[in-house]
Amino acid sequence: MTDHGALATLLDDELACDATTSDRLSNHLPMALVALSRLGATDDRLAGFAARYQHRLAPIPSSEPIATFDEWLAARGRDGAYGALRAYLERCVAADGVDATVRRHLPHLIDGLSGAAFHGIIRLAYALDAASGPRVAAGLAYLTEVHQPLGPRGVDVPRTEDPVVALAAVAERASGGAPRTRTIGERLRLVAAQPTFTGVADWLATDETTPSRLCAAAAALYAATDDFIALHGLTGSHAALVLAPFVEDRAALCAWWFQALAAAYLAIGAPDLADPSGPVAPWLDAPAAWPTIAAAATTSDDEHVVKLVYTARTLDERRPDPLLRAAASRQAGLAPDPR
């Protein structure tokens, strides 16, 4: 979808800023703007949200130029390299187009898709939604900068096709969660550093249904816990689903995706997903209608609310799941229907 009007202008304006905010967290502005627009926000609402977010934005730091594909590979995970990475990728997009650029570079990043609490893949997925070469280059640059591998593939035999069953098996072998740290990324790294986490990426048997199953597992984890890490696991899973057509080795993508979800699952204490209703239970029997949920979400100044509702609605359109609409109703601040 090619955007025009206020959304396009605001997204173009954001390109003058770093993908990391002044307090060194992910810049959510472009993602929130796309989500708000897709949920039906007016141009005035988009402009108002951007104005309120403005104080968080930071300039793009200077860094050593990146000229070749090999230099780009070497820059994966390099803090502060966003500007140079983006300049390189903008040249690639100009020469080869968006599709070819993403297909060439993305497979080298999927082993680190949880970087910056999944915000690298989320930003890229939203940039592809917004259909602009410079924005896609920006998303791919941020995914490169925050590339965060959680350990190599192992040699374990796949145990099940069900991600929820595989997560339960991961919990049985795990040696514990992770202490609370300032960032989600650090907690995931601490979980992945445990010897018992080795090989987890290979525990899930994959087929054509695996991406949908992984999204459903992420929805169950979030619905069961209302946890902030689980929220990012769900919005990150939506992003991985969007990016899947650009990765030829779908089994590898699913393996790294499951590994990232498993790290998130352990980081929040490996909750029991046998009854995933959890905090959303009051909304399950009679959740609000999607137009009502979307309208409520567009009034929120919380970028995580906006993205969660947009993610839930999009996933529900692909594969209906009562947990998604219930979770979105709750996040949007709607009271359970008393019927």
KEKE-3310 file (N, C-alpha, C; in steps of 0.2 Angstrom, whole numbers, plus 5000, padded with zeros to 4 digits):
npx = (5004:5003:5007:4999:4997:4995:5001:5011:5019:5023:5030:5040:5046:5051:5062:5073:5078:5086:5084:5084:5079:5081:5083:5089:5081:5070:5064:5048:5040:5037:5031:5020:5013:5009:5002:4991:4986:4981:4971:4962:4964:4962:4970:4973:4974:4985:4995:4995:4999:5012:5017:5017:5026:5038:5048:5055:5064:5080:5095:5103:5117:5134:5144:5156:5158:5149:5151:5151:5143:5150:5155:5143:5138:5148:5145:5133:5124:5131:5132:5126:5128:5117:5115:5125:5123:5110:5112:5120:5110:5100:5106:5107:5093:5090:5097:5093:5080:5066:5062:5072:5082:5078:5076:5090:5097:5089:5089:5101:5099:5089:5093:5094:5083:5076:5082:5083:5071:5062:5060:5067:5063:5050:5049:5054:5044:5033:5038:5038:5024:5021:5026:5038:5054:5065:5060:5059:5073:5077:5071:5077:5090:5089:5086:5097:5107:5102:5104:5103:5109:5104:5111:5118:5111:5106:5108:5097:5083:5068:5054:5040:5026:5019:5020:5016:5017:5030:5036:5033:5041:5053:5053:5053:5066:5074:5085:5081:5074:5077:5085:5078:5081:5086:5082:5072:5079:5092:5087:5083:5095:5102:5094:5096:5110:5111:5116:5107:5098:5104:5102:5088:5082:5080:5069:5056:5046:5044:5032:5021:5011:5017:5021:5008:5005:5015:5011:4999:5003:5011:5001:4993:5002:5003:4990:4989:4996:4997:5009:5023:5034:5029:5019:5028:5033:5021:5018:5030:5030:5019:5026:5036:5029:5024:5036:5040:5038:5049:5060:5068:5072:5061:5060:5071:5069:5057:5063:5072:5063:5055:5065:5067:5055:5054:5064:5059:5048:5054:5060:5050:5046:5041:5026:5011:5003:4992:4979:4975:4968:4968:4972:4963:4951:4938:4934:4933:4920:4912:4918:4922:4917:4927:4928:4924:4934:4945:4942:4943:4956:4963:4963:4972:4987:4998:5010:5011:4999:4992:5000:4998:4984:4982:4990:4984:4971:4975:4981:4970:4961:4968:4968:4956:4955:4949:4956:4964:4955:4949:4960:4964:4952:4954:4966:4963:4955:4942:4927:4922:4909:4893:4884)
npy = (4994:5011:5025:5041:5059:5065:5054:5049:5061:5063:5051:5052:5064:5058:5051:5059:5056:5046:5028:5025:5031:5046:5042:5030:5019:5009:5018:5021:5028:5028:5015:5016:5026:5021:5010:5017:5024:5013:5008:5018:5031:5049:5062:5073:5067:5058:5068:5074:5064:5062:5074:5074:5064:5069:5074:5063:5060:5057:5064:5057:5047:5050:5038:5026:5024:5012:5002:4990:4974:4964:4972:4977:4965:4963:4973:4970:4970:4981:4994:5010:5011:5014:5025:5024:5011:5013:5022:5014:5004:5011:5014:5002:4999:5009:5004:4991:4989:4987:4974:4965:4969:4967:4953:4949:4953:4950:4936:4934:4940:4934:4925:4933:4939:4944:4955:4971:4969:4963:4974:4977:4969:4972:4985:4984:4976:4985:4995:4989:4988:5001:5004:5011:5015:5022:5020:5007:5004:5010:5002:4990:4993:4996:4984:4977:4984:4980:4967:4952:4937:4922:4911:4896:4885:4868:4851:4844:4833:4837:4838:4840:4847:4857:4872:4876:4865:4862:4873:4870:4859:4865:4872:4862:4858:4869:4879:4890:4907:4924:4937:4953:4966:4982:4982:4972:4965:4962:4953:4942:4939:4934:4923:4915:4912:4902:4885:4875:4880:4878:4872:4873:4880:4870:4862:4862:4854:4859:4865:4870:4876:4881:4895:4901:4894:4898:4911:4909:4903:4913:4923:4915:4915:4929:4932:4924:4930:4944:4951:4962:4958:4947:4954:4960:4948:4944:4955:4955:4942:4944:4953:4944:4935:4943:4946:4933:4929:4934:4926:4913:4900:4894:4886:4888:4901:4899:4891:4900:4910:4902:4900:4913:4916:4906:4910:4922:4917:4909:4920:4927:4918:4906:4902:4892:4887:4879:4883:4896:4908:4917:4934:4939:4933:4938:4945:4936:4929:4938:4949:4965:4972:4973:4986:4994:4992:4996:5010:5014:5011:5021:5032:5031:5036:5028:5019:5005:5000:5004:4997:4983:4981:4983:4973:4962:4963:4961:4948:4941:4943:4935:4922:4917:4920:4918:4923:4934:4945:4946:4950:4962:4970:4972:4978:4990:4997:4994:4990:4973:4965:4965:4956)
npz = (5000:4995:5003:5006:5009:5026:5033:5025:5024:5038:5040:5032:5037:5049:5045:5047:5059:5072:5074:5086:5102:5112:5125:5122:5118:5107:5093:5092:5083:5069:5067:5076:5069:5057:5062:5068:5057:5049:5058:5057:5061:5060:5050:5058:5070:5068:5066:5079:5087:5083:5086:5100:5102:5098:5107:5111:5101:5092:5085:5070:5073:5068:5059:5053:5036:5026:5013:5005:5003:5011:5021:5026:5032:5042:5050:5057:5072:5077:5087:5085:5072:5063:5054:5044:5040:5034:5024:5015:5012:5007:4995:4989:4988:4978:4967:4965:4969:4981:4984:4979:4987:5000:5000:4998:5009:5021:5025:5031:5043:5051:5061:5072:5076:5087:5092:5101:5108:5098:5090:5078:5068:5068:5064:5051:5045:5046:5038:5026:5024:5023:5011:5005:4998:5005:5018:5020:5018:5030:5040:5038:5040:5054:5059:5056:5064:5077:5077:5085:5089:5097:5100:5092:5079:5084:5086:5089:5088:5080:5091:5091:5082:5087:5094:5107:5114:5112:5119:5132:5134:5133:5145:5154:5154:5156:5166:5173:5174:5170:5178:5181:5170:5163:5150:5138:5128:5135:5145:5137:5131:5143:5146:5135:5136:5145:5148:5146:5136:5124:5107:5107:5096:5087:5091:5086:5074:5057:5045:5032:5040:5051:5053:5056:5067:5076:5078:5084:5096:5102:5104:5113:5124:5127:5130:5142:5151:5150:5149:5147:5139:5133:5125:5116:5110:5103:5094:5087:5082:5072:5064:5059:5052:5042:5035:5031:5017:5011:5014:5008:5014:5024:5034:5042:5046:5054:5064:5070:5074:5083:5093:5098:5103:5113:5121:5126:5132:5143:5149:5156:5165:5161:5160:5163:5149:5146:5150:5142:5144:5155:5160:5150:5151:5155:5144:5134:5131:5126:5117:5111:5095:5081:5074:5084:5094:5086:5085:5098:5101:5093:5100:5110:5118:5119:5112:5112:5114:5103:5093:5097:5096:5082:5077:5083:5076:5063:5063:5067:5056:5047:5053:5062:5080:5096:5107:5102:5099:5111:5119:5112:5115:5128:5129:5122:5132:5134:5142:5148:5139:5147:5144)
capx = (5000:5007:5003:4999:4994:4998:5005:5017:5023:5025:5035:5046:5050:5054:5068:5078:5079:5088:5080:5084:5077:5086:5084:5092:5076:5068:5060:5042:5035:5035:5027:5014:5009:5006:4996:4986:4982:4977:4966:4957:4965:4962:4976:4975:4976:4992:4999:4995:5003:5019:5020:5018:5032:5044:5053:5059:5068:5087:5098:5107:5124:5139:5148:5161:5153:5148:5151:5150:5139:5154:5155:5137:5138:5152:5142:5127:5124:5135:5128:5127:5129:5111:5116:5129:5119:5104:5115:5122:5104:5097:5109:5105:5086:5090:5100:5091:5073:5065:5061:5078:5087:5076:5078:5097:5099:5085:5091:5107:5097:5084:5095:5095:5077:5073:5085:5079:5064:5059:5058:5070:5059:5043:5050:5055:5038:5029:5040:5035:5017:5021:5028:5043:5061:5069:5058:5062:5080:5078:5069:5082:5096:5088:5086:5105:5110:5101:5104:5105:5108:5103:5114:5118:5107:5109:5107:5092:5078:5062:5050:5033:5024:5015:5024:5015:5020:5038:5038:5032:5047:5059:5052:5055:5074:5077:5088:5078:5072:5082:5084:5075:5086:5083:5080:5070:5085:5096:5084:5083:5102:5104:5091:5100:5116:5111:5118:5101:5095:5107:5098:5081:5079:5078:5064:5050:5045:5040:5028:5018:5007:5021:5020:5002:5005:5019:5008:4994:5007:5012:4994:4992:5007:5001:4983:4989:5001:4997:5016:5026:5039:5024:5017:5033:5033:5016:5019:5036:5027:5016:5031:5040:5024:5025:5043:5041:5038:5056:5065:5067:5072:5056:5061:5076:5065:5053:5068:5075:5057:5053:5070:5066:5049:5056:5068:5054:5044:5057:5061:5044:5044:5038:5019:5007:4999:4986:4973:4978:4963:4972:4969:4958:4945:4932:4932:4932:4914:4908:4923:4919:4918:4933:4927:4924:4941:4950:4941:4946:4964:4966:4963:4977:4994:5002:5011:5011:4992:4991:5003:4995:4977:4983:4993:4978:4966:4978:4981:4963:4959:4971:4966:4952:4957:4946:4961:4966:4950:4948:4966:4963:4947:4956:4971:4960:4952:4935:4925:4919:4902:4890:4879)
capy = (5000:5017:5030:5048:5064:5066:5048:5049:5067:5061:5045:5055:5068:5054:5048:5063:5055:5040:5023:5024:5037:5050:5038:5023:5014:5009:5024:5018:5033:5026:5010:5019:5030:5016:5006:5021:5025:5007:5007:5023:5038:5055:5065:5077:5062:5056:5074:5075:5059:5063:5080:5072:5059:5072:5075:5057:5058:5059:5064:5051:5048:5048:5032:5024:5022:5005:5002:4984:4969:4961:4977:4977:4959:4964:4978:4967:4971:4986:5000:5017:5011:5015:5030:5021:5005:5015:5025:5008:5000:5015:5013:4995:4999:5013:5000:4984:4988:4985:4966:4961:4971:4963:4946:4947:4954:4948:4929:4935:4943:4931:4922:4938:4943:4946:4961:4976:4967:4962:4980:4978:4966:4975:4991:4983:4974:4991:4999:4986:4990:5008:5004:5016:5012:5024:5018:5000:5004:5012:4997:4985:4996:4995:4976:4975:4987:4977:4960:4949:4930:4919:4904:4893:4879:4862:4844:4840:4830:4840:4834:4841:4852:4861:4877:4877:4858:4863:4878:4866:4855:4869:4874:4857:4857:4875:4880:4896:4912:4928:4943:4959:4971:4988:4980:4965:4962:4959:4947:4937:4936:4930:4916:4911:4910:4896:4879:4871:4883:4876:4868:4875:4882:4864:4857:4862:4852:4864:4863:4876:4879:4883:4902:4902:4891:4902:4917:4907:4902:4920:4925:4912:4918:4936:4931:4920:4934:4951:4953:4966:4954:4943:4958:4961:4942:4944:4960:4952:4936:4947:4955:4938:4933:4948:4945:4926:4928:4937:4922:4906:4895:4896:4881:4892:4907:4897:4889:4906:4913:4898:4901:4919:4915:4902:4915:4927:4913:4908:4926:4929:4913:4899:4901:4887:4889:4874:4887:4903:4914:4922:4941:4941:4929:4942:4947:4930:4927:4944:4954:4971:4972:4976:4993:4998:4991:5000:5017:5016:5011:5027:5038:5030:5039:5022:5016:4998:4998:5004:4991:4977:4981:4983:4966:4957:4963:4959:4941:4938:4942:4929:4916:4920:4917:4922:4927:4940:4950:4948:4954:4969:4973:4973:4983:4996:5000:4993:4985:4967:4966:4962:4951)
capz = (5000:4995:5008:5004:5014:5032:5035:5021:5026:5044:5040:5028:5042:5054:5043:5049:5066:5073:5075:5094:5105:5116:5131:5120:5117:5100:5091:5089:5080:5062:5068:5079:5064:5052:5065:5069:5051:5047:5062:5055:5064:5055:5049:5064:5076:5067:5068:5086:5090:5081:5090:5107:5102:5096:5112:5112:5095:5093:5078:5068:5075:5062:5059:5048:5030:5024:5005:5002:5006:5016:5026:5029:5036:5047:5054:5060:5079:5079:5090:5082:5064:5059:5048:5039:5037:5030:5018:5011:5010:5002:4988:4987:4985:4972:4962:4964:4971:4988:4984:4979:4993:5006:4999:4998:5016:5027:5027:5036:5050:5054:5067:5077:5075:5093:5094:5103:5109:5091:5086:5072:5063:5068:5060:5044:5043:5045:5033:5020:5024:5021:5004:5002:4998:5010:5024:5020:5020:5037:5044:5037:5044:5061:5060:5056:5070:5083:5076:5092:5089:5104:5100:5085:5078:5087:5082:5092:5083:5082:5095:5090:5077:5091:5098:5114:5117:5112:5124:5138:5134:5135:5152:5158:5154:5158:5172:5176:5170:5170:5182:5178:5168:5160:5143:5136:5125:5139:5148:5132:5131:5149:5146:5130:5138:5149:5144:5144:5131:5118:5103:5107:5090:5083:5094:5083:5068:5054:5039:5030:5045:5057:5055:5059:5074:5080:5080:5089:5102:5104:5106:5120:5129:5129:5134:5148:5156:5149:5151:5142:5135:5128:5120:5110:5106:5098:5089:5083:5078:5067:5059:5056:5047:5036:5032:5029:5010:5008:5016:5005:5019:5028:5040:5046:5049:5059:5069:5074:5077:5089:5098:5101:5107:5119:5126:5129:5137:5149:5153:5160:5170:5158:5163:5160:5143:5145:5150:5140:5144:5159:5161:5145:5152:5155:5137:5129:5129:5122:5116:5107:5088:5079:5073:5091:5096:5083:5086:5105:5101:5090:5105:5115:5116:5121:5105:5112:5114:5096:5089:5099:5093:5075:5076:5084:5071:5057:5063:5067:5049:5043:5056:5068:5086:5101:5111:5099:5100:5118:5121:5109:5118:5135:5128:5120:5137:5133:5148:5145:5138:5152:5142)
cpx = (5004:5003:5004:4997:4998:5003:5011:5022:5027:5031:5041:5050:5053:5061:5074:5081:5082:5083:5079:5083:5082:5088:5087:5087:5074:5063:5053:5037:5033:5030:5020:5010:5006:5001:4990:4982:4978:4971:4960:4958:4965:4969:4978:4977:4983:4997:5000:4999:5010:5022:5021:5025:5038:5050:5058:5064:5075:5090:5102:5114:5129:5143:5152:5156:5154:5147:5149:5145:5143:5154:5149:5136:5142:5149:5135:5129:5129:5131:5130:5128:5123:5112:5119:5126:5113:5107:5117:5115:5100:5100:5107:5098:5086:5092:5096:5083:5072:5065:5068:5083:5085:5078:5085:5099:5096:5088:5097:5106:5092:5086:5095:5088:5074:5077:5081:5072:5060:5058:5061:5066:5052:5044:5051:5048:5033:5031:5038:5028:5016:5023:5032:5050:5065:5067:5060:5069:5081:5076:5074:5088:5095:5089:5093:5108:5109:5101:5107:5104:5108:5106:5113:5112:5110:5108:5101:5086:5072:5057:5042:5032:5020:5019:5023:5018:5027:5040:5038:5038:5053:5059:5055:5063:5077:5080:5086:5077:5078:5080:5082:5081:5083:5080:5077:5076:5090:5094:5084:5090:5104:5100:5095:5107:5117:5112:5112:5097:5098:5103:5091:5078:5077:5073:5058:5050:5041:5037:5025:5013:5010:5020:5014:5002:5009:5015:5002:4997:5009:5006:4992:4996:5005:4995:4984:4993:5000:5004:5019:5031:5034:5021:5021:5033:5027:5016:5025:5034:5023:5021:5035:5035:5024:5031:5044:5042:5045:5061:5064:5067:5067:5057:5066:5073:5061:5057:5070:5069:5055:5059:5069:5060:5050:5060:5063:5050:5047:5059:5056:5041:5041:5031:5016:5002:4993:4980:4975:4974:4966:4968:4963:4952:4939:4929:4931:4925:4910:4913:4919:4920:4924:4933:4927:4931:4946:4949:4944:4953:4967:4966:4969:4984:4999:5004:5011:5004:4990:4993:4999:4988:4978:4986:4987:4973:4969:4978:4975:4960:4962:4969:4963:4954:4954:4950:4963:4961:4949:4954:4966:4958:4950:4961:4968:4956:4945:4933:4922:4912:4898:4885:4880)
cpy = (5006:5022:5037:5053:5064:5060:5048:5055:5065:5056:5048:5060:5064:5051:5053:5061:5048:5035:5022:5031:5040:5046:5030:5018:5014:5015:5021:5022:5030:5020:5012:5022:5026:5012:5011:5023:5019:5006:5013:5030:5043:5058:5070:5073:5060:5062:5075:5070:5060:5069:5078:5068:5063:5073:5069:5056:5061:5060:5058:5052:5047:5042:5031:5022:5015:5005:4996:4979:4965:4966:4977:4970:4960:4969:4976:4967:4976:4992:5006:5017:5012:5019:5027:5015:5008:5018:5019:5005:5005:5015:5007:4995:5003:5009:4994:4984:4986:4977:4963:4963:4967:4956:4944:4948:4951:4941:4929:4938:4939:4927:4927:4942:4946:4953:4967:4975:4966:4968:4981:4975:4969:4982:4990:4980:4980:4995:4996:4987:4997:5009:5010:5014:5015:5021:5010:4999:5006:5006:4991:4987:4995:4988:4974:4978:4983:4970:4956:4941:4927:4912:4901:4887:4873:4856:4840:4838:4834:4836:4835:4847:4858:4866:4877:4870:4859:4868:4874:4862:4859:4871:4868:4856:4863:4876:4886:4901:4917:4934:4949:4963:4977:4986:4973:4962:4958:4953:4941:4934:4932:4923:4912:4909:4904:4890:4875:4874:4881:4871:4869:4876:4876:4859:4857:4859:4857:4861:4870:4879:4882:4891:4904:4900:4895:4908:4915:4906:4909:4923:4922:4914:4925:4935:4928:4925:4941:4954:4957:4963:4950:4947:4959:4954:4941:4949:4958:4946:4939:4949:4949:4935:4937:4947:4938:4926:4930:4932:4915:4900:4896:4892:4885:4897:4904:4894:4895:4910:4909:4900:4908:4919:4911:4906:4919:4923:4911:4914:4929:4923:4907:4898:4895:4889:4884:4878:4894:4909:4919:4929:4943:4938:4933:4944:4942:4929:4932:4949:4960:4969:4975:4983:4997:4997:4996:5008:5019:5016:5018:5033:5037:5034:5034:5019:5008:4996:4998:4998:4984:4976:4980:4975:4961:4957:4960:4951:4938:4938:4936:4922:4918:4916:4921:4926:4933:4946:4952:4952:4961:4973:4976:4979:4990:5000:4999:4988:4979:4968:4962:4956:4944)
cpz = (5000:4999:5005:5010:5020:5034:5031:5023:5033:5044:5037:5033:5047:5052:5044:5056:5066:5074:5083:5097:5109:5122:5129:5119:5110:5099:5088:5085:5073:5063:5071:5074:5059:5055:5066:5063:5049:5051:5061:5058:5058:5055:5055:5069:5074:5068:5075:5089:5089:5085:5097:5108:5101:5101:5113:5106:5096:5086:5077:5069:5068:5064:5053:5042:5029:5016:5002:5006:5012:5022:5030:5034:5042:5052:5058:5068:5081:5081:5087:5075:5060:5053:5042:5035:5032:5024:5013:5008:5006:4995:4985:4984:4979:4966:4960:4966:4978:4988:4984:4985:4999:5006:5000:5006:5022:5029:5032:5042:5054:5061:5073:5077:5081:5096:5096:5104:5103:5087:5079:5066:5062:5064:5053:5041:5042:5040:5026:5019:5021:5014:5002:5003:5003:5017:5025:5022:5027:5041:5043:5040:5051:5063:5060:5062:5076:5083:5082:5092:5096:5104:5094:5085:5082:5083:5085:5087:5085:5086:5094:5085:5081:5095:5105:5118:5118:5118:5131:5139:5136:5142:5156:5159:5156:5165:5176:5171:5170:5174:5178:5177:5165:5154:5142:5133:5129:5143:5143:5131:5137:5149:5141:5132:5143:5145:5142:5138:5124:5114:5103:5100:5085:5086:5091:5076:5064:5047:5037:5035:5051:5058:5058:5066:5079:5082:5085:5096:5106:5107:5113:5125:5132:5133:5141:5153:5156:5151:5145:5137:5130:5123:5114:5106:5101:5093:5084:5079:5071:5062:5056:5051:5041:5032:5029:5021:5007:5010:5013:5009:5025:5035:5045:5049:5055:5065:5074:5077:5083:5095:5101:5105:5114:5124:5130:5134:5143:5153:5157:5164:5168:5161:5159:5155:5142:5145:5148:5141:5149:5160:5156:5146:5152:5148:5132:5127:5125:5121:5111:5100:5086:5077:5079:5094:5093:5084:5093:5105:5098:5094:5110:5113:5118:5114:5106:5112:5106:5092:5091:5096:5085:5073:5077:5079:5065:5057:5063:5060:5045:5046:5062:5074:5092:5105:5109:5100:5107:5121:5118:5113:5125:5134:5126:5126:5137:5139:5144:5145:5143:5150:5144)
residu = (MET:THR:ASP:HIS:GLY:ALA:LEU:ALA:THR:LEU:LEU:ASP:ASP:GLU:LEU:ALA:CYS:ASP:ALA:THR:THR:SER:ASP:ARG:LEU:SER:ASN:HIS:LEU:PRO:MET:ALA:LEU:VAL:ALA:LEU:SER:ARG:LEU:GLY:ALA:THR:ASP:ASP:ARG:LEU:ALA:GLY:PHE:ALA:ALA:ARG:TYR:GLN:HIS:ARG:LEU:ALA:PRO:ILE:PRO:SER:SER:GLU:PRO:ILE:ALA:THR:PHE:ASP:GLU:TRP:LEU:ALA:ALA:ARG:GLY:ARG:ASP:GLY:ALA:TYR:GLY:ALA:LEU:ARG:ALA:TYR:LEU:GLU:ARG:CYS:VAL:ALA:ALA:ASP:GLY:VAL:ASP:ALA:THR:VAL:ARG:ARG:HIS:LEU:PRO:HIS:LEU:ILE:ASP:GLY:LEU:SER:GLY:ALA:ALA:PHE:HIS:GLY:ILE:ILE:ARG:LEU:ALA:TYR:ALA:LEU:ASP:ALA:ALA:SER:GLY:PRO:ARG:VAL:ALA:ALA:GLY:LEU:ALA:TYR:LEU:THR:GLU:VAL:HIS:GLN:PRO:LEU:GLY:PRO:ARG:GLY:VAL:ASP:VAL:PRO:ARG:THR:GLU:ASP:PRO:VAL:VAL:ALA:LEU:ALA:ALA:VAL:ALA:GLU:ARG:ALA:SER:GLY:GLY:ALA:PRO:ARG:THR:ARG:THR:ILE:GLY:GLU:ARG:LEU:ARG:LEU:VAL:ALA:ALA:GLN:PRO:THR:PHE:THR:GLY:VAL:ALA:ASP:TRP:LEU:ALA:THR:ASP:GLU:THR:THR:PRO:SER:ARG:LEU:CYS:ALA:ALA:ALA:ALA:ALA:LEU:TYR:ALA:ALA:THR:ASP:ASP:PHE:ILE:ALA:LEU:HIS:GLY:LEU:THR:GLY:SER:HIS:ALA:ALA:LEU:VAL:LEU:ALA:PRO:PHE:VAL:GLU:ASP:ARG:ALA:ALA:LEU:CYS:ALA:TRP:TRP:PHE:GLN:ALA:LEU:ALA:ALA:ALA:TYR:LEU:ALA:ILE:GLY:ALA:PRO:ASP:LEU:ALA:ASP:PRO:SER:GLY:PRO:VAL:ALA:PRO:TRP:LEU:ASP:ALA:PRO:ALA:ALA:TRP:PRO:THR:ILE:ALA:ALA:ALA:ALA:THR:THR:SER:ASP:ASP:GLU:HIS:VAL:VAL:LYS:LEU:VAL:TYR:THR:ALA:ARG:THR:LEU:ASP:GLU:ARG:ARG:PRO:ASP:PRO:LEU:LEU:ARG:ALA:ALA:ALA:SER:ARG:GLN:ALA:GLY:LEU:ALA:PRO:ASP:PRO:ARG)
# end
